[in-house]
Amino acid sequence: MPREAYHRDLTAIQERVLALSARARRAVEESVLSFRAADLVWSHRIDVEDEQINEERLAIEERCIAIIAAQQPVAVDLRRLASTLFITSEIERIADHAVGIARINLMMAPETPPRPLSYLPSMADRALAMFDDAMRAFDTDDVSLARQVCQSDDDLDRLQDRVYTDVIEAMRADANVVERNTYLLWAAHNLERIGDRCTNICERVVYTVTGEMKDTDPSTF
Amino acid sequence: MAETDGKASLMSARPPAADAGRAPRLSPNAGAVADAVDNDIEDAIIDIQGLSLWYGKAKAVENVTMRVPRRQVTALIGPSGCGKSTLLRCLNRMNDLIPGVKVAGAVTLNGEDIMAPAIDPVEVRRHVGMVFQKPNPFPKSIYENVAFGARINGYQGNMDELVRFALERAALWDEVKDKLKQSGLALSGGQQQRLCIARAIAVQPAVVLMDEPCSALDPIATQRIEDLMRELAKEYTIVIVTHNMQQAARVSDRAAFMLAGDERIGRLVEYRHTEDLFTNPRDQRTEDYITGRFG
């Protein structure tokens, strides 16, 4: 007898993970927008709403553990559930990086972010594209796309390097902008870490589909 | 104690020199995906080569080639009618008892062809014991159940010691040592099954076949038998047929997945280390079966 209820449970978990990733994505996008706009109310709201993401992550984990205990999955189902436990944690941490950026905005007040924001908006676009592709690879079991995401992490690292160079130049030119530019570096670091998390997610997608558990080639950065 | 008395070549502790090394004579298992059947086994005690079996005109098993590792647990899994019990019964020629059965191919035990006409099937069964789905102790005392096989085989040693040895190996001694004269039928189902295992061990076999040995037992008795299988594998080779995939995953070192197609002929689809088969099967049919996507 095909195990229909069990497979419905697995599909439901997959959908909850995708929904969680959509919330985390919105948090990242809004954190950068609130940072650019120096909107403290908006940043504060991102911080507060993160609690819901944390709770949903724990609920998904509990559901995965319940399915493992009750259904004793094997093969691809076991790999998918084991990966889901890890991926859900990575998504929650991506949301934490969004909170990190939001809190930098709050800490900076009453100062505002430096202008221009160097390559920070480009980093945000790149990180969000990686996150979108990572979750699409997760949703469709696309190993090829997952590997592309891992390779594209270097682009994000390069952009962070450019932010660093710009910030150092700005600090050298004007000692009064040191503090604000330091905050900018922290924000850039949060976006760079999102790229690392997306790489981790994609490694688990490759594991789910192929059974191969290995790190992607280490970054040149 | 098993496999060491050297009474007959079938009993030899080590395989003959010609069979001693790595000898994965791979012949294609019909329809198997490349690499799904891994017969690269360092020390195989049983070597099945191109085995097919017919019940009358109906072919039940086709072209199975697999090597069974010595002193390990090998599980045969698959849906009902896939030929796993039929294959198991070939390993001690139990199918000889069914009228109209025809077998092609070869099965060797320690390098000796057990299908050869000159080989006495009773002698084969002395070296390859069997435990069945339903515990079937004789209507005799616990002691006599264990001693029975050894006695008809003309065992000349100390019978009390042999009975104790077999009951200890079957993890039953402590529970029955004070009531050895009590009927075997008075024991619980789980104890009866361990008594049957003791009875199989008492004739000092090299291999113990188990055909769904826990399907009539409760979870606690099942756990005891599973623990016992792991213990016994230190001295004996065990081949188990089970419908319980989690049991196969828990107790076996290697697992074979068999499947019969629409024409109802059982074939070996995948045979690998148990951990590999259950975490990352090579053949989609194995994946579909063990994940419950068909069956």
Interface residues (C-beta under 8 A of the other chain):
Chain A: M1 P2 R3 Y6 H7 Q72 P73 V74 A75 V76 D77 L78 R79 T210 G211
Chain B: M245 Q246 A249 F278 T279 N280 P281 T286 E287 I290 T291 G292 R293 F294 G295
